Amino acid sequence: MRAPFVPPKGQLLKWIGSKQRFAAEICQTFPRDVRRYWEPFIGSASVCATFAPTNAVASDVLAPLVDIWRTLHDDLDQVSGWYAERWERLHTGDKVSNYYAMRAAYNASRGPADLLFLVRSCYGGVVRFARDGSMNTPCGIHRPIPPEEFRKRAQRWRERLQGVQFVHSDFEAMIDAAQHGDLVYCDPPYVDSQTALYGAQGFSLQRLFGAIDRARSRGVRVALSIDGSKRSGKKVCAVPTPPGLFETEREITVGRSMLRRFQMGGQTLEHEVVADRLLLTWKHLP
Ligand SMILES: C[S@@+](CC[C@H](N)C(=O)[O-])C[C@H]1O[C@@H](n2cnc3c(N)ncnc32)[C@H](O)[C@@H]1O
């Protein structure tokens, strides 16, 4: 029996679609004999940090996000300093106007240090981007975690990610680089609701299915998280997948949708249940 996977305690980055709560369940389906692990939609890195691979490449199309991970990997003091300096600035004078000044700074220069602080201090931890890539979430009402707590978390996450190389790239080139014996885990933007939120113009599900198919024929195993069903009133969306591409399907119930909660101005929708499907290109027996 395989030892259960445990995610690092406390999320480091808040991110829409984070798999933090389900990362252990997802990793449990991964094979043991992985040559190299690839995660081309890294986001908040919850699955990667839970799997803690010794030989891995993680990437994302959002350059400042990749810079955060690279800096965490290489220099704990720098990333902790970025956070501490902005935390002090937020709490010196008027919090709300300080937040908007930092958001404006991010939107002007797209720097990783500002993004790091915004993801922890924005409203509901729901980081949204407009089509031009500018970040547009209002100021959060919570108190962001203190710098000492941030540093402890950063240390924990960093230990899990030492075997990972972080690359700024569109997903397709990364999947195409995977070789026989490798494992690729894909967690793309939810087709139904998320594409615009990451400013991710370049994402297409058909392009992803094409890359997965090519990888599979090279002997690469691919796992894909994708919307299972999303019910709100009468609406149910299920994404069709090409026949024969996947051999195993699992349903993972992820609870109420944070995105909907945000759009409803903080109200909770009791009937909104979101289920993710985890699709594997290999046969996995529970
Ligand atoms: C659902 S999130 C991943 C969440 C991640 N599993 C986690 O636990 O936080 C999807 C990610 O895909 C990235 N993305 C969107 N389009 C992309 C593309 N064309 N190539 C690579 N990454 C892309 C987004 O920036 C976002 O970080």
The ligand as an SDF file (V2000), in Angstrom:
LIG
                    3D

 27 29  0  0  0  0  0  0  0  0999 V2000
   -6.7700   25.7870  -13.2390 C   0  0  0  0  0  0  0  0  0  0  0  0
   -5.2730   26.7100  -13.1610 S   0  0  0  0  0  0  0  0  0  0  0  0
   -4.1340   25.5310  -12.5060 C   0  0  0  0  0  0  0  0  0  0  0  0
   -4.3590   25.3520  -11.0560 C   0  0  0  0  0  0  0  0  0  0  0  0
   -3.3160   24.4910  -10.3550 C   0  0  0  0  0  0  0  0  0  0  0  0
   -3.5100   23.0790  -10.5900 N   0  0  0  0  0  0  0  0  0  0  0  0
   -3.3800   24.7640   -8.8720 C   0  0  0  0  0  0  0  0  0  0  0  0
   -3.5550   23.8420   -8.0660 O   0  0  0  0  0  0  0  0  0  0  0  0
   -3.3010   25.9610   -8.5260 O   0  0  0  0  0  0  0  0  0  0  0  0
   -4.8380   26.8720  -14.8440 C   0  0  0  0  0  0  0  0  0  0  0  0
   -3.5000   27.5340  -15.1230 C   0  0  0  0  0  0  0  0  0  0  0  0
   -3.2490   27.4610  -16.5310 O   0  0  0  0  0  0  0  0  0  0  0  0
   -2.5360   28.6040  -16.9430 C   0  0  0  0  0  0  0  0  0  0  0  0
   -2.6920   28.7070  -18.4050 N   0  0  0  0  0  0  0  0  0  0  0  0
   -3.7370   29.2120  -19.0980 C   0  0  0  0  0  0  0  0  0  0  0  0
   -3.5220   29.1020  -20.4230 N   0  0  0  0  0  0  0  0  0  0  0  0
   -2.3210   28.4880  -20.5870 C   0  0  0  0  0  0  0  0  0  0  0  0
   -1.5500   28.0880  -21.7050 C   0  0  0  0  0  0  0  0  0  0  0  0
   -1.9770   28.3150  -22.9620 N   0  0  0  0  0  0  0  0  0  0  0  0
   -0.3570   27.4600  -21.4810 N   0  0  0  0  0  0  0  0  0  0  0  0
    0.0980   27.2590  -20.2130 C   0  0  0  0  0  0  0  0  0  0  0  0
   -0.5900   27.6440  -19.1010 N   0  0  0  0  0  0  0  0  0  0  0  0
   -1.7840   28.2340  -19.2840 C   0  0  0  0  0  0  0  0  0  0  0  0
   -3.1350   29.7330  -16.1230 C   0  0  0  0  0  0  0  0  0  0  0  0
   -2.2380   30.8230  -16.0280 O   0  0  0  0  0  0  0  0  0  0  0  0
   -3.4030   29.0260  -14.7660 C   0  0  0  0  0  0  0  0  0  0  0  0
   -2.3360   29.2160  -13.8670 O   0  0  0  0  0  0  0  0  0  0  0  0
  1  2  1  0
  2  3  1  0
  2 10  1  0
  3  4  1  0
  4  5  1  0
  5  6  1  0
  5  7  1  0
  7  8  2  0
  7  9  1  0
 10 11  1  0
 11 12  1  0
 11 26  1  0
 12 13  1  0
 13 14  1  0
 13 24  1  0
 14 15  1  0
 14 23  1  0
 15 16  2  0
 16 17  1  0
 17 18  1  0
 17 23  2  0
 18 19  1  0
 18 20  2  0
 20 21  1  0
 21 22  2  0
 22 23  1  0
 24 25  1  0
 24 26  1  0
 26 27  1  0
M  CHG  2   2   1   9  -1
M  END
$$$$
